[in-house]
Amino acid sequence: MMPIELPSFEAEWRPLRMETIPGSGEVITVAVLVKAASGQSAIRQSVQPAVFSSLFGPAAGKGVGTMVTASVISIQQQLDKGIPADQVMPPFGGFDFGLPRDCVARDFNEVFDVAVRLSSAFGQSAFGKQSEAADSSKQAFDDWAERVKLALLQRREVDAAQQALQAFNIRLKVAGRHLRFGVLKHSYAANFGVLRPGHIGADMRSLKLKVFDLQGLRREQVLPIDSAEVLVGCPAESALESFSHREVDSFHESIFYIESESKARGVKLIRCDTAQGAANHVASALLAA
């Protein structure tokens, strides 16, 4: 009989719970805080903004989602200042942390996936399932990055464009993990992603990972990164008329959420409705790097 080999990444996690009605005692898990055995800590929201709208209605749901996002950002800022994970405090009443639970996994991201799966009925986790939606999202992300590269090659400054392409798809070891960055040169790093109405759930999961990878790159100081961005391909406001009101509302809530998450982690989100626009932005950023 072959012995079972457990993953080597050790951590503990705690759910951040929100009381739905003050004084009722009814709580739902809205985020997860993970502390690795190495001491690294981070918190991530586990419930998408659209879920709050479904639970509490459009108006109240937007307010609840804003409070949850603000709480996650505040706690992450406390962690970034060196406050121990067991001493951070939510900024609003009605939020508290559950008991810590031990976990072993392959890496930080998998701990979050396990924690969300075990703590939240409304959270979305990729742990333990092969997701066609995730594969579709990955393909859309790769297609967007390829379109930006082609648009960069079509620029008039051919020599500069070809030099810029050498900065695409760079692999780097960060905190023991091999990560791939969309663009990496000197002090500039960027990842590519999309946000498509009708595919918000899968796209948001993938986008958050792109943001977390850039945050890790800046935190570990593998390179002296001054500017980290995620270039998100998404439709212009005028192109949203063909979608339902629900899809448009979910899109706007998700944009607000991912912008807030990115800003809190030292990453700038750049919305682009064309590959040419994204290529122009990348070219300017690389010249300044």
Secondary structure in CASP SS format (residue, H / E / C, confidence):
PFRMAT SS
TARGET T0000
AUTHOR 0000-0000-0000
METHOD secondary structure of the structure
MODEL  1
M C 1.00
M C 1.00
P C 1.00
I C 1.00
E C 1.00
L C 1.00
P C 1.00
S C 1.00
F E 1.00
E E 1.00
A E 1.00
E E 1.00
W E 1.00
R E 1.00
P E 1.00
L E 1.00
R E 1.00
M E 1.00
E E 1.00
T C 1.00
I C 1.00
P C 1.00
G C 1.00
S C 1.00
G C 1.00
E C 1.00
V E 1.00
I E 1.00
T E 1.00
V E 1.00
A E 1.00
V E 1.00
L E 1.00
V E 1.00
K E 1.00
A E 1.00
A C 1.00
S C 1.00
G C 1.00
Q C 1.00
S E 1.00
A E 1.00
I E 1.00
R E 1.00
Q E 1.00
S C 1.00
V C 1.00
Q C 1.00
P H 1.00
A H 1.00
V H 1.00
F H 1.00
S H 1.00
S H 1.00
L H 1.00
F H 1.00
G C 1.00
P H 1.00
A H 1.00
A H 1.00
G H 1.00
K H 1.00
G H 1.00
V H 1.00
G H 1.00
T H 1.00
M H 1.00
V H 1.00
T H 1.00
A H 1.00
S H 1.00
V H 1.00
I H 1.00
S H 1.00
I H 1.00
Q H 1.00
Q H 1.00
Q H 1.00
L H 1.00
D H 1.00
K C 1.00
G C 1.00
I C 1.00
P C 1.00
A C 1.00
D C 1.00
Q C 1.00
V C 1.00
M C 1.00
P C 1.00
P C 1.00
F C 1.00
G C 1.00
G C 1.00
F E 1.00
D E 1.00
F E 1.00
G C 1.00
L C 1.00
P C 1.00
R E 1.00
D E 1.00
C E 1.00
V E 1.00
A E 1.00
R C 1.00
D C 1.00
F H 1.00
N H 1.00
E H 1.00
V H 1.00
F H 1.00
D H 1.00
V H 1.00
A H 1.00
V H 1.00
R H 1.00
L H 1.00
S H 1.00
S C 1.00
A C 1.00
F C 1.00
G C 1.00
Q C 1.00
S C 1.00
A C 1.00
F C 1.00
G C 1.00
K C 1.00
Q C 1.00
S C 1.00
E H 1.00
A H 1.00
A H 1.00
D H 1.00
S H 1.00
S H 1.00
K H 1.00
Q H 1.00
A H 1.00
F H 1.00
D H 1.00
D H 1.00
W H 1.00
A H 1.00
E H 1.00
R H 1.00
V H 1.00
K H 1.00
L H 1.00
A H 1.00
L H 1.00
L H 1.00
Q C 1.00
R C 1.00
R C 1.00
E C 1.00
V H 1.00
D H 1.00
A H 1.00
A H 1.00
Q H 1.00
Q H 1.00
A H 1.00
L H 1.00
Q C 1.00
A C 1.00
F E 1.00
N E 1.00
I E 1.00
R E 1.00
L E 1.00
K E 1.00
V E 1.00
A C 1.00
G C 1.00
R E 1.00
H E 1.00
L E 1.00
R E 1.00
F E 1.00
G E 1.00
V E 1.00
L E 1.00
K E 1.00
H C 1.00
S C 1.00
Y E 1.00
A E 1.00
A E 1.00
N E 1.00
F E 1.00
G E 1.00
V E 1.00
L C 1.00
R C 1.00
P C 1.00
G C 1.00
H C 1.00
I H 1.00
G H 1.00
A H 1.00
D H 1.00
M H 1.00
R H 1.00
S H 1.00
L H 1.00
K H 1.00
L H 1.00
K H 1.00
V H 1.00
F H 1.00
D H 1.00
L H 1.00
Q H 1.00
G H 1.00
L H 1.00
R H 1.00
R H 1.00
E H 1.00
Q C 1.00
V C 1.00
L C 1.00
P C 1.00
I C 1.00
D C 1.00
S E 1.00
A E 1.00
E E 1.00
V E 1.00
L E 1.00
V E 1.00
G E 1.00
C C 1.00
P C 1.00
A C 1.00
E H 1.00
S H 1.00
A H 1.00
L H 1.00
E H 1.00
S H 1.00
F C 1.00
S C 1.00
H H 1.00
R H 1.00
E H 1.00
V H 1.00
D H 1.00
S H 1.00
F H 1.00
H H 1.00
E H 1.00
S H 1.00
I H 1.00
F H 1.00
Y H 1.00
I H 1.00
E H 1.00
S H 1.00
E H 1.00
S H 1.00
K H 1.00
A H 1.00
R C 1.00
G C 1.00
V C 1.00
K E 1.00
L E 1.00
I E 1.00
R E 1.00
C E 1.00
D C 1.00
T C 1.00
A H 1.00
Q H 1.00
G H 1.00
A H 1.00
A H 1.00
N H 1.00
H H 1.00
V H 1.00
A H 1.00
S H 1.00
A H 1.00
L H 1.00
L H 1.00
A H 1.00
A C 1.00
END
